[in-house]
Amino acid sequence: MKATLKLMTLLFAALVLSCGGKEEKKEEKFSYEKKSTKTEAVTKKEEKVPASKRIDLATKGVGPITSLELPADIDQAMAAQGEEVFKKMCTACHRADKKFIGPAPTGITERRSPEWIMNMILNPEEMVQKDALAKELLIEFNGSPMANQNLTEEEARSVLEYFRTLK
């Protein structure tokens, strides 16, 4: 009888311990769907467009050019002169069609105003100090400031005309 009582006590103790008290465990069902959590929704942020890809045709920048109207047709002679200036003065840091030390000028006329482009060419130091977009570009391109090549307005305008041919 003592053995039966001990066995019953042992079984009862095992039963009480295995139950785990009043707290019920919820059984999760298997699913192939990805679970979304509240923390994912909070931490998920809008992807920011880099400054080199952002379109801003309203900003004119800081510098000597305040207004510039471009003709509808590209002046091929001026563009050829601009290509020569670009190859001579700018290819140390820029490639026409890909990111290098500085941004690629291909499509720049679709993203920036002509005044902004001219001011960046003619006045890069002040642009980086005072123009918000130029500051962001400086950060995006690892703090490599654009060197002032001391181009004349005529040379800068020819480079802009060359940029218009890059699509």
C-alpha positions in Angstrom: 0.0 0.0 0.0 2.9 2.4 0.8 4.3 1.7 -2.7 1.0 2.5 -4.3 0.6 5.7 -2.3 4.2 6.8 -3.2 3.5 6.0 -6.9 0.2 7.9 -6.8 1.9 10.9 -5.1 4.7 10.8 -7.7 2.2 10.7 -10.6 0.1 13.5 -9.0 3.3 15.7 -8.6 4.3 15.0 -12.2 0.8 15.9 -13.4 0.8 19.2 -11.4 4.3 20.2 -12.6 3.6 19.4 -16.3 0.5 21.5 -16.4 2.4 24.7 -15.7 -0.3 26.5 -13.8 -3.3 28.4 -15.1 -1.5 30.1 -18.0 -2.5 28.6 -21.3 -0.1 28.4 -24.2 -1.4 29.4 -27.6 -0.5 27.1 -30.4 0.8 28.8 -33.5 -0.3 27.3 -36.8 2.3 26.9 -39.6 2.1 29.3 -42.5 4.2 30.1 -45.5 3.2 33.8 -45.3 5.7 36.3 -43.8 4.5 37.7 -40.6 4.4 41.4 -40.3 5.2 43.0 -37.0 4.4 46.4 -35.7 8.2 47.2 -35.4 8.7 46.5 -39.1 6.1 49.1 -40.0 7.6 51.7 -37.7 11.2 51.2 -38.8 10.3 51.0 -42.5 11.1 54.4 -44.0 10.7 56.0 -47.3 13.8 55.5 -49.5 15.5 58.9 -50.1 16.5 59.8 -53.6 20.2 60.7 -53.8 21.0 64.3 -54.7 22.6 63.3 -58.0 19.3 61.7 -59.1 16.9 64.2 -57.7 15.1 66.6 -60.1 15.3 70.3 -59.1 14.7 72.7 -61.9 13.7 75.7 -59.8 16.9 76.3 -57.9 19.4 78.6 -59.6 22.3 78.3 -57.2 24.7 80.9 -55.9 26.9 82.8 -58.3 27.1 85.2 -61.2 24.4 83.6 -63.4 20.9 84.7 -62.3 19.0 84.2 -65.6 19.7 82.1 -68.7 17.4 81.2 -71.5 18.5 78.3 -73.7 17.5 78.2 -77.3 15.4 75.1 -78.4 18.1 74.0 -80.9 21.5 73.0 -79.8 24.4 75.0 -81.2 26.6 72.2 -82.5 29.7 74.4 -82.8 29.4 75.6 -79.2 28.8 72.0 -78.1 31.9 70.8 -79.8 33.9 73.6 -78.1 32.3 72.6 -74.8 33.3 69.0 -75.4 36.9 70.0 -75.8 36.8 72.1 -72.7 35.2 69.2 -70.8 37.8 66.7 -72.0 40.6 69.1 -71.1 39.4 70.4 -67.7 36.8 68.0 -66.3 37.7 64.4 -67.1 40.0 64.1 -64.1 36.9 63.9 -61.9 33.9 63.4 -64.3 33.0 60.8 -66.9 30.3 61.7 -69.3 28.1 58.7 -68.8 29.0 57.2 -65.3 29.7 58.2 -61.7 33.3 58.7 -61.0 34.9 61.1 -58.4 32.1 63.5 -59.4 28.6 62.9 -60.9 28.1 62.1 -64.6 26.8 65.1 -66.6 24.6 62.9 -68.8 21.0 64.1 -68.3 22.0 67.0 -66.0 20.0 69.5 -68.0 16.8 67.4 -67.2 17.6 67.5 -63.4 19.0 71.0 -62.9 18.3 74.5 -64.2 20.8 76.0 -66.6 21.6 78.7 -64.1 22.4 76.1 -61.4 24.7 74.2 -63.8 26.6 77.4 -64.8 26.9 78.6 -61.2 28.3 75.2 -60.2 30.9 75.3 -63.0 31.9 79.0 -62.3 31.5 79.2 -58.6 31.9 75.7 -57.0 33.3 76.9 -53.6 30.5 79.2 -52.8 27.9 76.7 -54.1 29.1 74.0 -51.8 29.0 76.5 -48.9 25.6 78.1 -49.5 23.5 75.9 -51.9 21.7 73.0 -50.2 21.7 70.7 -53.2 25.5 71.3 -53.8 26.1 70.4 -50.1 24.1 67.1 -50.5 26.2 66.3 -53.6 29.4 66.9 -51.7 28.2 64.5 -49.0 27.1 61.9 -51.7 30.4 62.1 -53.4 32.5 61.4 -50.2 33.4 65.0 -49.5 35.2 65.5 -52.8 34.6 69.2 -53.6 34.5 70.4 -57.2 37.7 72.2 -58.1 37.3 75.7 -59.6 38.8 75.4 -63.1 38.5 79.2 -63.5 36.6 78.9 -66.7 35.2 82.0 -68.4 31.4 82.4 -68.7 31.8 81.7 -72.4 33.6 78.4 -71.7 31.1 77.4 -69.1 28.3 78.1 -71.5 29.9 75.9 -74.1 30.3 73.1 -71.6 26.6 73.5 -70.7 25.8 73.3 -74.5 27.8 70.1 -74.6 25.9 68.7 -71.6 22.7 69.3 -73.6 23.9 66.8 -76.2 24.4 64.0 -73.6 21.2 62.0 -73.3 
